[in-house]
Amino acid sequence: MHVETLWSNVHLITLDGEDLGVIRDGVLACAEGRIVHVGPAGSDAHLQPTTRIDGEGRWISPGLIDCHTHLVYAGNRANEFEQRLQGVSYAEIARAGGGIVSTVRATRAATPEQLARESRPRLLAMRAEGVTTLEIKSGYGLTLPDERKQLQVARALGEECRVNVVTTFLGAHAILPGREAQEYTDEVCNVMIPAIAAEGLAEAVDVFCENIAFSPAQARQVFEAARANGLAVKIHAEQLSNQHGAELAASFGALSADHIEHLDDAGIAAMAAAGTVAVLLPGAFYFTRDTTLPPIAALRAAGVPLALATDSNPGTSPLTSPLLAMNMGATLFRLTVDECIAGFTREAARALGHGQRIGRLAVGLDCDLAIWDIDTPADLVYRIGFNPLHARVVRGQPDLPASWSNT
């Protein structure tokens, strides 16, 4: 078999199964951007690689996947963080023109070039920790031209930085002062979603279903519009209260329900039946000082897939480190090491609807890899402020340091 690149003398975290699928002293080969062989040392005798890379005992996992971010935006809300530390309430900040209104204002005012310039460092920070696929939501434009601008910038940044960007339309993110909720929902459904779908700018539609945002009836309307336009659905659900949004989303076959701190048993059962992934966001839980934990044990018992993500956004989770998010998932939510690593690979791929293409080391999948200088997979979750990434590989093309031996 012709093979372009073969990595040997490596340990593999394949995630091809229910656990980590570790192969110690393994080999992995790719051709034309896809994995063509995974196995133990010696199983590669029939292969004839053009390039053979000695991994020097390192570990290889699938490239990390951050399946929930709001990474493309303009402006800075560090001053609001400081105000909250001084006792100013979020409501007071919002009345003074802060909160999401300030991010929308800055994002609308930014040119595409300015928006890319402000967002690029956040994407590069994630890439530096092994991210090869990244979901980016819109939701800081709240008009069709500005939502379109966010999604276009997200796609362009992905191409520029060699990160696979999956875009999600989140026009139903907030209702700005002066807008009526139902009138704006109608605009999202009747104008924005058809245009975004026709232009191929998003794969899915998301909605923030909450007592401070969109009602379950309005979320249903958004999902119906998404379905009519051939787009998948996702939901921000049960973050602050139980609006039964996850159950609603599952009835539409949602890819994921995200946050879900206040999820009830009916919602869990609906997600399990639909195969809807639970996306846990410990960064937002930490940053907002939340105290209501997601029902992890009940989700496990029901067999609901558990993904993790940074929720990178300017207001409630200014986090660009998937490795720190893994540690937060373990320390705050009591996830296991296996669950944390799977949450940023196999289960994150499922949450994006790409589980048959990325997220595991298996024959036929894209050859997207993260190569680590670690002693054990637990190091990826255990260490804080530690980045052991040695190299990334995107569709078989490695970013290799000169110290690697290629023969």
N, C-alpha and C positions, 0 to 999 in steps of 0.2 A: 504493500500500500504506500502510495506517495504521501508524505507528510511534510508540511512546511517547517514546523517547529515542534520539538519535543523537549519537555522539562523532565529531568531525572534527578535522583537524589533529593527528593522532596517528600513532605508529608501532606496529604490531601484531606481537606474538609469538604467532602462531596455534597453533603446534605441531600443525597439521593436516597430517600427513605424517610423514616419518622425521626431518626436521631441525626447526629452530625455526620454519620457515614464516614468516619475517619479511616484512611488507608495510610498506615505508616510505611515509609520507604516505598513511595509510589512513583508512577510515571503518568504524564498527561501529554497528549499530542493534539495538534490542531492543523487544519487545512482549510483554506478559503474562509477564514474567520469563524469556523465552527470546531467544536471539540470532536475529534474522531477516535480518541482512545483514552480510557481512564482505567488504571489497574495497578497492581503491585509491581515492584521491580522484577524484571525478567519477562513480563508479559508483552514487552515491546520488541521481541526478537524479530518479528516479521515486518517491522516498520523500517522505512528508509528515510529518515528526516533530512531535510536540507540543512537545518540548523538544530544542533543539540545543545541545550543549556543545562549546565550543572547548577542545580539549585542550592548546593552547599548546605543541605539539611534544613532549609527553610520550610515554612508552611504555606500552602496555597489554598485559598478559599474562593468561592465565587466573588466577583466584584460586589462591593456593598451597594445596596439599593435603598435610597431614602424615598419612601412612598407617600410622604405628606409634607410639603413645604409651600410657603408663600414667598419664595426667595426673591422674586423680581418686584422691587418697589423703590421709591425714592424717599428721601427725608430721613430724619433721625429723631427717635423719641427717648433718648437717654435723659433728657431734662424731665420728662414725665416720671421716669423711674425714680429720679432724685426727689421729685415732688411727693411721690407716694411714700417714700421713706420718711419724709417730713410730716406725714399725716394728711396730705391733701387727698381727697377721695377721687375715684375714677370719674364719678358724676361731675364733680367740680371741674376736673380737667377737661372733660367733654364739653361742658357749658362754656368754657373759655376757648373753645375751638381746637382742643387737643383730641387725643384718642385716634380712632380710625379716620376721623374727618381730616386730621392733619396729614396722615399718610396719603389719603385720597387726593388732597390738595397738591401735595408735592409730586405725586405720581402723574397727575394730570398735567402739571406744569412742565414736567421733564420731557425733553426730546428723546427719541429712541436712543440716541447716542449717550445722552446723560443717564438714562435709565440703565443702559448696559454698563456704563462705567461704575455706577454705584452698586450694581448687583454682582458684577464679575468677581470681586474679592470673596463674596460669600460662597459662590460656586467653586472657586479655586480652593477655598479652605476645606470644603467637603471632598473635592477631588484628591487633595493631599492626604486624606485619611482613607483612601481606597474606594471612594464612590465611583461607580461606572455608570449607574443609572439613577436618575433623579426625577421625581415628579415635581412640577411647578404649577401652582394654581394662579389664576388671575384673581380679581376681586378687590383691587385697589383703584380701579378706574370707574366702574359703575355707570359708564356710558359705553355704547358699542365701540366708538373709535378708541377710547382709552383701554377697554378690555382687550381689544384687538392688538393694540400696541404692546401691552404686557405679554401676550401670548407670542407675538412675533419676536420680541426681544428674547424671551425664554428659549425659543427654538434656535435663534441665531447664536446665543451664548453656548448652547449645547454643541453646536457644530464647531464653533471656534475653539472650545476647550476640550473637545474629544470626550464629552460626557453624553450619554444617551438621555435626552430630556423627553419626558412624557408630560404633555400639557393637559390641564383640566380647567374647564370654564367654571368660575365661581362668581358669576354675576350676582347671584342671590347670597351675597356675603353680609350686607348691611343695608339699612334703610337710612339715607342721609336726611338731616333736618330739612323740612320743606317738601319732602316727598311722601306720598301716601303709600302705605305698604302694598295694598292690592293693586293700585295703579302701576307701581314699579314692578311688581311680580308679573303683571300682564306684559309689560315691556320686555322683561327678561325672556318670557316664554314665546311671545309672538314676534319679536323683532330680533333680539340678540341671539338666542339659541339657533334659529334657522340660519342666520348669517354666519355664525361661527362654524356650524356644521357644514354649510355649503363651501366655505373657504378652507375646510380641513384643518382648522387651527387647534382643535382639541379632540381628545379621545373620549373624554367623559365630562359629565356635568355634576357639580357638587352644590350643596345648599346648606346653609347654617340654620338648622331647625332648632329654635330655642325661644324662651319667653321674651328675650330682648331682640329677637331677630325675626325669622319667618315661621309662621304657624305650620302645623302639620298639613292643613288644607292647602296652603300655599306651596309647601314642599311637594305634595302630591301633584299639584299643577306643574311644577318644574319637572318632575320625573316623567309625567306624561308627555311634555314637550320634548324632553330628551329622547324618550323612546320613539316618538314620532319622527325624530330627525336622525335616528340611527346611532345615538350616543349612549355609552354606558353611564351608570349613575353611581354616585358616592354621597355620603352625608356626614356633616358635623352633627353629632347627636349626643344627647344626654350628658352634656358637659356641665351644665349648671342646674338642670332640673330634668325630670323624666317627662318628655313630651311624646314618648313612644315613636320617636323618629326612626330608630334603628329597625323596629318591627315594620314600620311603613316601608323603609328602604328595602328591607329583605323581601317584601312582597313584590318588589320590582326587580328582584334578582341583583341587588346592588353588589358591586365589587367589594365595597368595604363600608363599615360604620366606624367613625373615628372619634376619639375622646372617650365616650361611653362610661364615665364615672358613675352616673345615676341609672345605668341600664338595669331593667328588671328581668325576672325569669321569663316572661313572655317574649321579650326582645331577644334574650339569649336563645330560646327555642326557635324563634323565627330565623335568626342568623344561622344557626346550626343546620336547619332544614334547607336554607337557600345556598349554603356554602359561602356566605358573606364573611369576609375577614374582619376581625376586630383589630383596628389600628390604635395602639396605645401610645400616648404622647406624654412621657414623663417630664419633658422640659417645661411644658405649659403647667403641669401639675406643680412642679417645683417653683416656677417663677411667680405664679399667682398665689402661692402658699395654700393650695387646696388641701383639704383634709379628707375628702371622700374618695376612697380608693376604688378603682374599677373592680368588678366582681371576678377577679382572676380565677379563683378556684372553681366557680360555677361555669365560667367559659371553658376551662380545661375539661371539666367533667362532661360538658356537652359536646366536646370535640370541635369547638370553634377555633379556626386558625388564628394565631396571635402574631401580629406584625408590630414592629416598633418603628418610630420615625422621629425626626427632630422637631417637626412643626415650625421650622425656621420662619419667624415673622417678627415685625418690629414692636408689637405690643405686648405679647404674652409669652413668647419663647424665642428670644434673640440668640438662638443656638445654631451653630454650624458644625458641630462635632458629633458624628454618629457614634464614635467610640465613647464619648461621655454619655450620650443617650443610652447606650447599652448598659453602662454602669448605673445610671439612674433607674433603668428598668429593673435591674437586679436589686438595688438598695431600697428603692421607694416602693416598687410593686412586687418584690420578692420573686421575680422571674428567675429561672435557672439559667446557667451559662448556655446550655443548648438552646433554650427559648430565645435568649437575647441574640445569639448569632443567627439563628434561623429567622428571627424577626427582622433582621436587616438583609436577609438574602432570600431564602425560599418563600417565606410567607409574605414578604414585601412584594415579591414578584407576583404572587397570587392577588394581592391587593390592587395591583395595577392591571390585572388581566393578562399578564405576560409570563405566567408560570410555565408555559411550554417552550419558552425561548431563553429565559435567563433565570438566575437564582440558584442553580445547582451545577455541579460538575458532572455532566452526563453526556454521552455521545449524542450528537445532533443539536445540542444547545450552543448558543453563541459563546465564543471563547472570550468571556469577560472575567478577568481574574484579579484578585488582590494577593500579593506575595508579601509575607510577613516575616520579620525577624523576631520570632517568639519561641518559647520553650514548649508551650502548651496552648490549646485554644482558649483556655480560661484567661490567659493574659489579655486577650482582647476586651474582656469585660472587667477584669480585676483592677488594672492599672488606671490611674487618673492623671490626666495631663501628659500622657505618654503616647506617642505615635510611632508604632513599630513598622509602618509600611515601608517595604523595600522597593516595590515596583507595582505598577498597574499594567494590565493588559486589556485592551479594548478590541474586541473582534479579531483576536489573534495578533494584534500589533502591540508589542511591548514597549513600555517606557523603561529601558534598561540602563542601569548605571554602568559606567565603563569598567568597573571592577569585575563584572560578571564574565565568566569564561565561555565564549561561544566557539564551538568547534564543529 
